[in-house]
Amino acid sequence: MATEGRNIPPAAEQWMAERAGARTLTVRAPHAVAVRDPGPVTDLILRAAC
């Protein structure tokens, strides 16, 4: 989850993720976290794929 997101408020992201039973990662970044800080996102995807 992006802590500095303005497109979707972080609290709303958290609520939706919990409701979906999703695995989450919190990164201090804007909504486009995969562009701003791709390392943690890549690590999460790789862990999920294994």
C-alpha atoms as one frame of an Amber mdcrd trajectory, in Angstrom:
protein
   0.000   0.000   0.000   1.179   3.469  -0.792   1.189   5.650   2.314   1.256
   8.867   0.301  -1.362   7.952  -2.277  -3.859  10.610  -3.256  -5.832   8.686
  -5.898  -7.148   6.191  -3.358  -6.827   7.158   0.317  -4.539   4.734   2.208
  -7.313   3.874   4.686  -9.600   2.890   1.806  -6.827   0.774   0.244  -6.323
  -0.995   3.576 -10.041  -1.659   3.972 -10.325  -3.073   0.439  -7.234  -5.253
   0.889  -8.531  -6.678   4.171 -11.926  -7.328   2.627 -10.274  -9.185  -0.258
  -7.981 -11.168   2.041  -4.999  -9.759   0.158  -1.363  -9.861   1.151  -0.133
  -6.301   1.431   3.097  -4.395   1.590   3.300  -0.839   2.892   5.696   1.490
   1.099   6.224   5.199   1.713   5.423   6.362  -1.800   2.643   7.875  -3.893
  -0.052   5.808  -5.602   2.288   4.788  -8.444   4.509   2.869  -6.025   5.531
   0.313  -8.655   7.073   3.136 -10.687   8.579   5.123  -7.808  10.001   2.213
  -5.800   9.796  -1.017  -7.836  12.083  -3.097  -5.564   9.577  -3.920  -2.802
   6.822  -4.513  -5.354   9.024  -6.902  -7.326   9.991  -8.773  -4.156   6.330
  -9.190  -3.179   5.422 -10.527  -6.630   8.341 -12.958  -6.603   7.414 -14.238
  -3.117   3.808 -14.716  -4.221   4.903 -16.641  -7.321   6.923 -19.192  -5.326
